[in-house]
């Protein structure tokens, strides 16, 4: 059965079975309603202006043969079948005793048993969808309602299930309406899958959101955050009380406009920029796979949790999601299960205007297992069956495409862009209450729903207690491994770990700071058990390989060198996920400094979400030479100095490189960027590991009484130039102080007394030298100071030639000094 669109150049088909059918209540039974295509509705003039609902005509679904070669995914529903389904649901409910409020449940992973399909109807139809190719239809797994099982335990069914799902919907509707701001459409459409995940599938302890072995959930489509807040509220998290829901998007609330892990316990990562959350989820799943391979024993599976993510069409369009999902398939992250909210609506309207690819076929090519749930609005058993199937596939991640209606339940705005990013409005809220039979006041949670969800508090406590007991036994048998794992879980590093960092003297052979960085990484790998990372296909140039370890791959997940390929943006966001998995993870990633332009979005989220990623950025200036201006960073240093909660460090030699790593490892709640040289640099007298921690410190000074004639500030490779110029000026009788200004941020955090001891206010003759933009240096050199730098693009030539042509020289410093 297909419908041809008269307004398109190509044929659109309504997929066979339930896809073109929605349920409505009629005399207590479900009556199937076949819906005509969107094109027919348009041509028939059935849609009123200003976003009115499509008019529909309820009738029994006809039973026809599928098109030749087309697999029948779900049998058509007749009135007899619908009535039988309701009867079966009632029988199931009658046979099952409802749990009492607060009753304990065994602390074990939920299993499966038979249930029935139940669902409340919707006047707005499921939208017509593009049909997959014939080959894709043969490959793609589509769940069958006729063979559905549901999870064991105390899963809600029938009327309670519907009431629970609608509670989620209306908590979202009411919060958005009260704030007059937000995105109600996604929570209304995704409430069924959210309910099943949090109520039936996921293992967590709402009273300890940081329990190590919990399942992780990421809402990549972060604009729909009221879905997550409603679920956390129902599940019993103290971070989201009723008052917090009422303060949605307000100053100081625990329910900000997008999920923020640093604001709301129970939120794993900060999402909002589309696709970032999907990549974070890959990082979380990588962390689980790595720890499981490293610490699980034949008699003790101490690391065992899943990562679930909901992403939408917007996430699918963003390149970062494809980068990360490509790696997830390559790595075989079998405990990563992604739910694709396939509602085909974005801010500009139907995604047909810009997004017509077959997503499932793409994910199959990326190495994922794919399943299609055709009725995500009330196909609860189909969702349960899909999760069961996904868990059975252990060697690859799973994408469950769940076809939903955005704004499900809204009579006049469902299936339209108008429900995506704004409140429904009072009239439409009331109409939706009438449509879904919801007689309750705003923010009300019915007592039976509250009682049903209350079991998660004792169940979660039991789950954690069981795991703690299991870990205690593990600790007795495998004391060393237990201590190492505990360090990663808690973030408590071994005593004296920083002593392992190498130390250098002026007599040590000069070297590029990228090479010195590799020495530091390899020294830290022996004493920081959570250090893991790699490069965007530049490991041999960034010098980031941990020599004592192999590559993290599908079958060698215990190793600690991660090969990210040429995927800078995905790499950064994956490292955010690793960092936020457990406090003791210290992920690092590397590329050329100029290519931070490809990953800046992920780096900003690192800073915002307090993820202590170490960004190892080599080839930090025009000093890289012949590759030219496409590869030579100019504005990058100052751009990151302008970014909140991130440390921009540019070490000048070995001791400063070691000091930068010490700072980076210690800062677990803010990321660090190390800008490292390609060219060799000498080890300077006066530099120190400890000095780096101050951000700016004196490395040489021939003055007395804190009154030098001149102060010269330098960073990185230009600190050597500053020191050479100072030596020449001293020969002429000048008193000159040279300051290594390795980190502006760290210097700004020092006391006023310390800053005055380094940069006395009385000394206004100041010069800065740095092979980058001069913007911002005025803060430290003052209005009378001289900034030597580069405020135009670089050039292709040997490094020495470029330095000379651009005036980054000893002579330029001396000339500036004599101009005072």
Secondary structure, 3 states (H helix, E strand, C coil): CCCCCCCCCCCCCCCCCHHHEEEEEECCEEEEEECCCHHHHHHCCCCCCCCCCCCCCCCCCCCCCCCCCCCCCCCCCCHHHHHHHHHHHHHHHHHCCCCCCCCCCCCCCCCEECCCCCCCCCCCCCCCCCCCCHHHHHHCEECCHHHCCEECCCCCCHHHHHHHHHHHHHHHHHHHHHHCCCCHHHHHHHHHHHHHHHHHHCCCCCCCCCCCCCCEEEECCHHHCHHHHHHHHHHCCCCCCHHHHHCCCCCCCCCCCCCCCCCCCCCCCCCCCCCHHHHHHHHHHHHHHHHHHHHCECCECCCCCCEEEEEEHHHHHCHHHHHHHHHHHHHCCCCEEEEEEECCEECCEEHHHCCCCCHHHHHHHCCCEEEEECCCCCCHHHHHHHHHHHHHCCCCCEEEEEECCCCCCCCCCCCCHHHCCCCCCHHHHHHHHHHCCCCCCCCCCCHHHHHHHCHHHHHHHHHHHHHHHHHHHHHHHCHHHHHHHHHHHHCCCCCCHHHHCCCCCCCCCCEEHHHHHHHHHHHHHCCCCCEEEEECCCHHHHCCCCCCCCEECCCCCCCCEEECCCCHHHHHHHHHHHHHHCCCCEEEEEEEHHHHHHCHHHHHHHHHCCCCCEEEEECCCHHHCCCCCCCCCCCHHHHHHCCCCEEEECCCCHHHHHHHHHHHHHCCCCEEEEECCCCEECCCCCCCHHHHCCCCEEEEECCCCCCCCEEEEECCCHHHHHHHHHHHHHHCCCCEEEEECCCHHHHHCCCHHHHHHHCCCCCCCEEEECCCCCCCCHHHHCCCCEEECCCCCCCCCCHHHHHHHCCCCHHHHHHHHHCC
